[in-house]
Amino acid sequence: MIRLLTVGLLLTCFRTSLYAQEQPPKVLLGAAHCLASDWIDLGNPKATVLSVGYFLDEKSYPGQKVVYVVVYAGPRRSDGQVFTVFLRKDKGHQIFDIQNNATFIRTHKKDAAFGKEGVDFVEPPLWGIWTQKHIARAIEQAGLQPRFTLRVQDVLKPLAYARCESLLDKSR
């Protein structure tokens, strides 16, 4: 009896660890919070979760940190929205400055300009080819990292450490 109980307990622990999701980093939670209320197209008003990935870039803009947040439309990571959010600190707050956004579809065609796989922008980002190239690379990099499931009700909650800014027109 004790042996069966031990095996059952081990299987339960193993199953829990298989399905446990890695906690999303604070930078992703803050950026998602800033994007959730005005920017992310939730599609279905009854949507309860967001499937997101991210890529933190500290090289493309010297002296600045940029987080690219990718909100996937489905489980295959083949399409969605991508946002460019510049990060900076000010008086104990993390500033999330939304600078660009685009809607994309990943393709299987090889594209030398945009990385290993192609990215077609349904709604392209602002500021030309250089920006498109970097955003396409960020989509590719985010696709190689863990994907996080964030509850909409959680990302809509105010965060004491985060301040949101944007110069973009929200009607875009």
N, C-alpha and C positions, 0 to 999 in steps of 0.2 A: 504494500500500500504506500509506504514512504517512497519507494522507488518511482511509482507512478506519479505521485504528487511532485516529486523532484523533476521528473521529465516534463510534466505539464507546466511547471513554473519556468523551467528553462525555455520551453517553446514559446511561452507567453512573453518572456523577456526578449527572445530573439525576434519575434514578430513585431513587438513594440519598437525595437531598434531599427528594423527594416522600414517601418512606416514613419518613423520620427523624422521630421523635417529639420534641417539645420536652421538655426535662428537667423533671420535676415539681419544684415549689418545695419547699424544706426544710420549710416549715410543713405542707404536705400530707403529706410523707413521715413526719414525726413524728406527726401526728394519725392517719394510717393505721396506723402501727406500734402506737399505743395502742389503736386500735379492733380490730385484726386478731385478736388472740388470744382476746378474750372477747366482742366485740360484733357483729362483722360476720357475718351469716349467709352462709356460703360455699355453702350449698345442697348442692352436690355435693362430697363429701369429696375428690374428685380435682381440684377446681378449682385451676388454676395461676396465674390472673391475676384481677385486680380491675379493673373499669372504673369510674373515679372522676372526679368533678368537685368543685369547691369554690368557695366564695364567702367572702371575708374582709370582715367587717363591723366597722367602727371607729366607727359612728355610733349604733347602736341602744342600746347600753349605754355611756353617757358614761364616758370614762376607761378603758374596757376594749376589748380586741380579742377578737373571736369568729370562729372559722372554722367554717363549715358544710361538712361533708364529705358528699357525696352518692355513694353506692355504687349504681351502676346494675345492674339485674337483666339487662338486655339491651342490644343495640346502639342501640335507638331512644330511649333516655333517657326512656322513658315510665313506668317504675316502679322502685322500689328502696327503699333505706333512706337516711335522713338523720340526721346527728348534729350536735349543737351542742357545740362544744368551746371553752371559754374558755382564753385564752392569757395567761401571765404569766412573768416571769423570776425566778429565785431562785438565787443563788450560781453563776452561769454555766450553769445549766440552763434549758431551755425547759420550762415546766410545761404539759401538755396536760390540762385538767380537763374531763372529759366530763360535761355537765350535762343533756342531753336526747337523745332519740332517737325516731324514728317510722318507720313503713313507709308508703309513699305510692304512689298511682297518679295520673298526670297525665291530665286529661280535656280534651276540646275545648270544653267548655261555658264560656261567659263567666261569670266570677265577680268581681263588683266588690269583694268583701271580700278575696279572695285573689289578686288580680292579673289579668293579661290572660287567662291560661288557668287553668282550675280545677285544684285539687289535692284529691283525696280521700285522707284519711288512713285506711288500713286499720287501723293501730295508731297512734292519735293521740299527739302529744307531751303532756307534762305542762304544766300551768300556763295553760290556757285559750286563748281566742280571740286575744288579743294575740300570744301565742307562736306559735300556728298561722299567723297572718298573716305574721309575720316568717320563719318556716320556709318557708312557701309561696313567699314572695318570694325567699328564698335558693335554693330549688330552681330557680326561674325564672332567676335570675342565673347560677347554676352551669351551667345548660343553654346559656347564651350564650357560655360560655368554653370553651377547649380541654378535651377529655376526656383523661385519662391512663390508660394501661394499666400497672398495677403488678403485678409478680410477687409472688405470695403468699410465696414463700420469702424475698424481699427485705424485705417489710414485717414479717415475723416476727423478723428479726434484731434484736438489741439495738442501740440507738442511744446513744452516749455523751452526746449533748447533750440527750436527751429524758427527762422524768420524767412518768409517767402517774398521774392521779388521777381519782376519780369518787365521787360520793355516791349514784349511782343503783344500784338493785338490778339486778344482772346477769341475773336470771331474767326480767326484763320482756321 
